[in-house]
Amino acid sequence: IAGITQAPTSQILAAGRRMTLRCTQDMRHNAMYWYRQDLGLGLRLIHYSNTAGTTGKGEVPDGYSVSRANTDDFPLTLASAVPSQTSVYFCASSDSAGGLETQYFGPGTRLLVL
Amino acid sequence: GQNIDQPTEMTATEGAIVQINCTYQTSGFNGLFWYQQHAGEAPTFLSYNVLDGLEEKGRFSSFLSRSKGYSYLLLKELQMKDSASYLCAVRDDNYQLIWGAGTKLIIKP
């Protein structure tokens, strides 16, 4: 792998179902992030993790949960999907060792909740 | 509240120059980023400004004025492949990125 991978690429989900979006990075970055991107809106931070074992809430955390058991993986779970969670979800990572801390993005997961 | 403003859409001609503006009001400032996002793809990093002034990187330049809460991205010698959305983001006091909605740039031959 090179960079960040996300799975699945796209998904159609029935409302009320549970879904986990997967994100894996191989850059050994400390920090990881989950964003959602909706038409006409900027990227909105859902949850983040500054280092393995810690997580924090972003701007729009309700209905989502995350875990960070190790450096590489940062799954996002929708416990009971609702149509308003229809969006494109991007995972990102950055090296929070200091300095620029540019965020690098995965290819995204397109989720449709019906 | 925190706010990043950029034009929704701009149109320019191949070979020309275009300037995309971004104004911001955030709780603190720890740098401003510009990202490029082609349709259906992930955002990719273009430039970073933390001090006032112009940063040049090939055909792309980015300017920052912290006192005015203002930045612009300048694209020269436009190519068709520059058709994309350009996202402005500011890192706030919590070291989180606050994102603008993006400017869709359409390049015409």
Interface residues (C-beta under 8 A of the other chain):
Chain A: G40 L41 G42 L43 R44 L45 Y48 G58 F90 L100 E101 T102 Q103 Y104 F105 G106 P107 G108
Chain B: I4 T8 G31 F33 E41 A42 P43 T44 F45 Y48 L87 A89 R91 Y95 Q96 L97 I98 W99 G100 A101 G102
